Amino acid sequence: MIDIDDIRSAHIKMHRLTGMDDAYTFYHDETNNIKKLRIKTGGFNVAEPGVFVLGGVVHPGTPRDLDIETLRADMRIQKSAKEIKLEHVAKGRFLDVLRSTKLTVFLRWLSENDLRLHYHALDPVYWGIVDILDSILYRLGDPHLAQAHIFLKADLSALLRANLSDTAALFYKYNYPALSAAHRAPFIDDLLALVERDQDSLPDYNSMMLKGALQRARRLPSFDFIEGYTAHELLGTFALFYLTRIAVFKHAFHILDMEDTVRDEMIALAPSSNGVPVENYKFCDSKSETGIQVSDVIVGVLGKMYTYLVETPRDQVLTDQAALSGPSKTNADLLRDLIDEANVANTAFLNHVMSNSDVDKMNLFLGISRS
């Protein structure tokens, strides 16, 4: 059994969360679940890993009926369609999706029905990379570098994500994240070579800070978070992200789309609280649960948005943002408002595990101001 109170307490303390004892009903769906992220000869097991999003809609109180018949009619969904899915609303990549007038109807319906967004957005490549710097900063114990950890991770992630084939080759060569003692210095040397090759894409100060941290790492006695783990496996399961949402919002009820693999992994984890099995969640067939259908659409949009952001340079994001017009501009504004409303309702509704620079690109694209 795994105690969710340990997970919950750690997150509340780390992020200084409030309002975590309130009663909510969460509806969850997911997109871009690649099951595992592994390194093989020639690259990752998934050529271009998209951003995983687990989320959907949430409302205060106990479960309530969500009448989507008017929504179906307004979006002109064929009666033969057994459920609403993103493909009925919009298709293509993120900028294509934004052009959909059906999406405008959908986003307005969410707001009119007092539904808030919630999501956990995870870049699996970033997840696999940040342990390098976490290992280095932990051992160096340098307060100055520790204060800059967000920016150091963003810069390293940007460089390594821009060259995924070279990154995968480096990780494969040294059995990452199962480095041996003999491979510590050679791994850092090869990593430094990758960084120095593309350092001109970083501001001079950022480049100096990142290279300085890596150079100092050559002399470290261990890399705690990239030694002793399964070789060539950067992410082994997504079930823990489900568990974390259920744990953090312990007093809420969670209705999740039926995913056999995740359900079985959750059963194996056997979540408990004070020794009592946790029963604040259930898996449902989306065809019989309208909240999951609604979540499918918004999670699909968010997954496309975040994947676009991690794959697109900042300057191009600004160019694309300036070119928004018509339904695209309307939908971007509606999406911004929904994200803002969710953040105001409860900051824990929105969670990002990705480069700070990619979150910044979202704020720029949608016109979100963060203090």
N, C-alpha and C positions, 0 to 999 in steps of 0.2 A: 504493500500500500504506500501511496505517496501523500503526504500531508499538504493540502492546499494552503493552509494557514501560513506555512513558512514562505511559500511563493508570494502570497498576498502581502504579508508584512514587509517583505523585502522591497516589493514594488512601491508600496505606499510610502515607505521611508525614503527610498531612492528618488522618487519623483515628487515627493511632498503632495500626495494626492489628498483631496477632500471629497466629501459627499459619497464615500464608498460604501456606506451602509444603507443607501437609498434602494428602494425596490424598483426594478426595471424588468421589462421583457425584451430580450435581445433575439433577433432573427439573424442567423448566420448562413452565409454561403462562401465559397472560395473560388479563386481563379489562379491559374499558373502554378498549380501544385505539381511540381516535377517529381514528387515522391522522395528523391534523393539527389544530391549534387555530388558527383564523383569525378575523379580525374582518371582518364585512361590514355593509352598511347595515342597521341594525335590531338588531344584536347579534352574538353569536358564531355560528360555523357549527354548533355543537352547543349547544342551548339550556341544558342543565344538565350540563356536563362532569363525569363521575364520576371517582373516583380510579383511575388506572391502576395495576394490580398485575402485576408479572412475578415469578413465584416458583413454589413448590411444595414438594417434599420433597427431602431430601438425606440421604445416609448415608456413613460412612467407606468408603474403599477403592474397588475396581472395581465395575462394574455387577453387580447380583445379581438373581435372580428375585424378584419380589414377588407372592406368591400371594394373589390377591384373591377366589378362589372362595368361601372361608369368609365374607369380608366381604360379598360379593354376597348370599350366602344369609342372613346375619344381618340385612341391610338389606332383604331380600325384594325384590331387584331382579329383574324379570321376565327369564326366560331369553332372550326375544326381543330384549332390549336388547343391542346389540353392544358397548357400552362404558358405563362409569359416568360420569355427568356430574352436575353440581350439581342439575339439575332432577329427577333421580331421588332425591335426598336431601332437598332442601328447596326451597321456592319463596317468592317474595315479597321484601319488603324485609328489612333486617337483623334487626329485632326479630321478624319473622315466621319467618325462618330459624332463629333461636335456639330456637324452640318445637319443632323437629323431633326426635323420638326417634331417627330414623335418623341424624341428625347426631351424637347422643351415641355411637352405635355406631361411627361413622366416626372420631371424634376419639380414642376409646379405642383403636381399632385402630392408629392412627398411633403412639401411645405404646408399645403392646405390641409393635410391630414395629420399635422403635428407629429410627423415622424422625423427623428433625428438620425443622422449618419453615425455609424461607428465602424472602425476598422483597425486592423493591424496590418501594416504594409511592410514587407520584408524583401530587401534585395538579397537574394541568396549568395551572390558573388561577394557583396560587402560583408555579409555574415562570415564568409569563409576567410576573408582577408584581414579583418580587424584584429584577430587574435595575434597577428604578428606584432603589431604595435602594443597591444595590451601586455604581451609577454615582455617586451623591451622596457616599456615604461614602468611596469611593476618592479622589475629588477633594478632599473636605474635609480628609482626613488627620487627623481628630480622634480621638485614642485613646479618649476617653470615649464618644463615639458608637459607635466601632468595637466596644467591649466590649458595647454594648447592641444590636448588630445583630440578634440573634435575636428580641428582643422588639419592636424597631421593625418588622421584617418581618412578625411575627405580627400586630401591630396594623393595619398598612396592609393586609395581606391580608384580615383580618377585615372591615374597612370596605368594601373594594372588592368582596369576594366577596358581601357582603350586598346589594349594589346592582349586579348584573352588567350590567343594561341600561345604566345610567349609565356604568359603567366601560367597556363596549364602545363607547359613543358618544364618550367622551373619547378613547380610543385611536384610533378611526377618524378622528376630526377631525384629529388630529395625525400620522397615518400611523405610529403606534407599531408597531414599534420602529425607525422610520427618521426620527426627529425631525430637523428642519433647525435651523440655528443661530438663525433668526428665531423659531422656535417654542419655544425652550427656556423662556423666562420665561412666555409665555402658557400653556404646558402646566402648569408648576408652579402658576401662579395658579388654573387650573381644577381641578387636583388638590387644592390646598389648600381650595378651596370645597367639594369633596366631603367632605373630611376634617372640616372645621369644621361641616358640616351634621349629621354624625352623631357628633361628638366626645363627646357625653354617654354613649355606650356604652362609652367607655374610662375607666379611672381617670384622675384629673386629671393626675398626674405623667406617665403614658404619653402622654396627649394633648399635653401641653406639649413633651415630648421630640420627638415625631413632627412636630408643627407647626414647632418650632424648626429641625429638620433641613431640612424642606422650604423654609422661608423663606430659610435660608442658601443653598439651592441656586439661588435666582434669579440669583446673581452668578457662578455657575460658568462656566468657558470652554467646557466640553464635558460631555456625558454619554456616557461611553465605551461602555456596554453597551446603549444604546437609540438609537444613531445609526448609520446606515450599514448596517443590516440590512434584510431583506425587509419592506417595509411591510405591516402588517396580519397578519403571521404570527408568532404567539407560540411555536409549536412545530411544526417542520417534519417531524420523523421520530422514531419510537420506536426505531429500530435501534441508536442509540448506547447506549441503556440495556441492550440485550442484549450489545453489545460490551463494555460496562464490566464486567458480571458475569463474562463469559468472561475478561476481562483480569485482574481482581482475583484471581479464583480460577484462575490460569494452570495450576496443577498438578492441577486437577480435570478430570473429564470431564463435559460438559454435554449432556444429551439434551433437545431442545427440540421443542415441538409445531410441526407443519408450518404455517407462515404464509408463503404465497408472497411477499407483499410484503416481509416482514422478511428472508426467505431471500435474495431478489434484492438487497436493500440491503446485506446482509452480504457477498455475493459482490462487489458493487461496492466496498465498503470494503477488501476484501482484507487482513484482519488478518494481521500477521506478528510474529515475535519474532526479533530479530537477523538480519533479512533472510529468515527461513525462514517459509513460510506456516503459519499456526496450524491445527492439526487436532484440537484438544481439544473439539470439539463436533460435533453432527450434528442434523439435523431429521428427525423421525419422524412417521408417521401414528399418532395417538393410539389408534386401534383395535388396533394391534399392540404398543403400549407401555403396560403397566399403570401404570408410574410417572407417565406423563403424565395418565392418567385420574385417578389419585389427586390429582395436582396441580391438575387442573381443579376438583375439588370444593373444596379448601382455598383456592385462589386466588379462587374465586367468593365464598366466605364472607368472605374478607379484603377483597375489593373492595367488597362491600356494607357491611361494617363501616366502612371508612374513608370511604366516600361519606356514610354516615349521620353520621359524626363531623364532617366538614367542613360539612355542611348544617344541623346541629342546634346550637342555643345550649348553652353549658355548663350552665346551670341545668336545661334540659330533659334533658340527658344524665344529670345526677345524679338527676332524678326518675325517669327510665326505669330507671336502675340500681337504685334503691331498690325498684322494683316487680317486679324479677326474682324468679321463683319456679319451682318444678318443673323441667322440662327446660330452660327458659331459663336458670335459675341454674346448673344443672349444666353446660350447654354453655359458658356464659361462664367458669366456673371451669376447664373443660378447655382452653379456648382460651388462657386466661391461663397455665396450666401449660405448654402447648406453646410459647408465646412465650418464657416464662422459660427453658425448657430449651434453646431455640435460642440465646438470648442468652448463656447460660452456655457452651454448646459452642463458639461462635465469634461474637463481637460483630458480625462482618461479615456474618453470615447475614441480619441484618435491617437494612434501609436505608430511611430516610424522606426524601423531598423534599417537605415540606409545612410548614405553620405549626407552630411549637413548641406553640402553644396547642391545636392539634388532636391532636397526639401526647399532650399532657397529658390531653386528654379521654379518649383511649383508656386511659391508665393509671388514670384515675378510674373509668371504666366497668368495667374488668376487675379492678381492685384490684391493679394492678402497682405495686410500690415500686421507684423508681429512686434510687440514691444520687448 
